[in-house]
Amino acid sequence: MDNYTVVMEFFLMEFSDTRELRVLHGFLFMLIYLATLIGNFLIIVLVTLDQCLHTPMYFFLKNLSFFDFCLISTIVPKSILNSFSNKSTISFLGCVLQVLLVIHFAGSEVFILTAMSYDRYVAICHPLHYDIIMNKAVCVQMAAVSWFFGGFFGGLYSGGTFSLSFCGSKSVPQFFCDVPSLLKISCSKDHLTINISVTIGIFYGFFCLLAIAFSYVCIFSAVLSIPSVQGRSKAFSTCLPHLIVVATFLLTGAIAYLKPVPESPSLLDLLLSVLYSVLPPTLNPIIYSLRNKEIKAALRKLL
């Protein structure tokens, strides 16, 4: 108890020590944030208003856009504010909420991406039974399960992380509060609770990755057996955007979380963090809208 100190705030990592570069970083993050909000909000509005987009695929896409909207809103605004205000602090409660919400929305997004791969599998491999298998009740249940898993892991990770003691350095080696960086500065030697939580999370991510891989093995086998070139092209065009999103989100997140946290992160380490926390929510609207005729048609109709 003598060595325990009540931590009221943490200091977040800055992208640069130079005031001008911090302001530039703030403006760049603001542009990225606004573009991401507009893109994801537009997809949510289009899917909600256009009756032609009331299908399981676009229902899951709307959920994905909502999770992206919330995920980037949990991380980026605080970083922008710190850049413009010339300070890099975050309150203890703010840090708890950031860990809780980031893990919640990221965990929910992983399951939604898995549900989207299953939807494509049923549409291509079992087209005659698609309406029966992917009915409205099933889609709503899958969305509810994604919220459940996100909330479960958010509570598990935040509870396990902040049950530790922070009695030494308060400088988080990251531009937002995440679990590996907080473990790095914790003075608790026993990390059993959070280690169990991370192990459960790894099994969850691995199971989702296996389900996605199995779905696409079946999908590609079915697509290659389609006799017409046009049919194969149409099937691939609906699957490739989802594969790009999955690869971007899971690979960058795995690299960032599995590699050791350095004592003083370099600019490359911070850029890697941006890749898994900021880039996927920004790219998703672009990937799904640029090659999607239905989204383009819905946008023209709305305009």
C-alpha positions, 0 to 999 in steps of 0.5 A: 500500500505504501507504493500504490499511487492513485493515478488521475491521468495518463500522458499519451505519446505525441507524434512529434515534439515540434509544435508545428508538426503536432498542428499538422498532425491534428489537421491531417487527423481531422481531415481523415476523421471527417472523411471517415464520418461522412463515408460511413454515415452515408452508407448507413443513410443509403442502406436505411432509406433505399429499399433495394439495399434491404438485403442481408449483405447491406444490413451487415455492411450498415452494422460494419459502418456503424462500428467503424464510425464509433471506433474511430470516434473513440480514438481520433477526436482526443488525439486531435484535441491534444494536438491543437491544445498542446497537451497530451493528457487523458484522464484515468476514466477517459483511458478506461472508456477508451480501452472499453470502447475500442475493444468493444467495437473492434470485437464486434467488427470481427464478428460482423466480418465473419457474418458477412463472409458466411452471408457470401458463402450462403449466397454463392454456394446455396443460392436456392436456399439463401432467403430461407437461411439468411432470413431477417431473424437470423441477421438480427441475431448475428448482429446481436451476437456481435454486440454481445461479444464486443461488450464481453471482451470490452468489459473483460479487457478493461476490467483486467487491465485496470485491476492492475496497479499504475504506480510508476510511469504515467506515460503511455507509449501510444497515442491512445490507451490500448492494452499492450501499452498500459501493461508496459507501464503497469507496476503489477508483476502478476498479469494473470487476469489480463493474460487469460482475457487476451488468451480468450480473445486470441481464440475468438479471433482465431475462430473467426479467422478460420470461419472466414477462411473456410467460407472463402475456400468453399466460395472460390471452389464454387466460383471456379466451377461457374462456366461463364466468365461474367458469372465468375467476375460478378461473384469475385467482385462481391467477395474481393472488397470483403477480403480486402477489409478483413486482411487490412483489419486483422493483419494490421491489428495482429501485427500491432498487438503481437509485437513487443511494445518498445520502451520509446516507440518510433514514428514507424510504431505509431504509424503501424498503430494508425494502420490498424486503428484509423485506416480500416474505418477510413478505407471501408466506405471507399472499398465498398462504394467505389466498386459497388453499383447498388451503392452508386445507384442508391447515392444517385437516387438520393441526390 
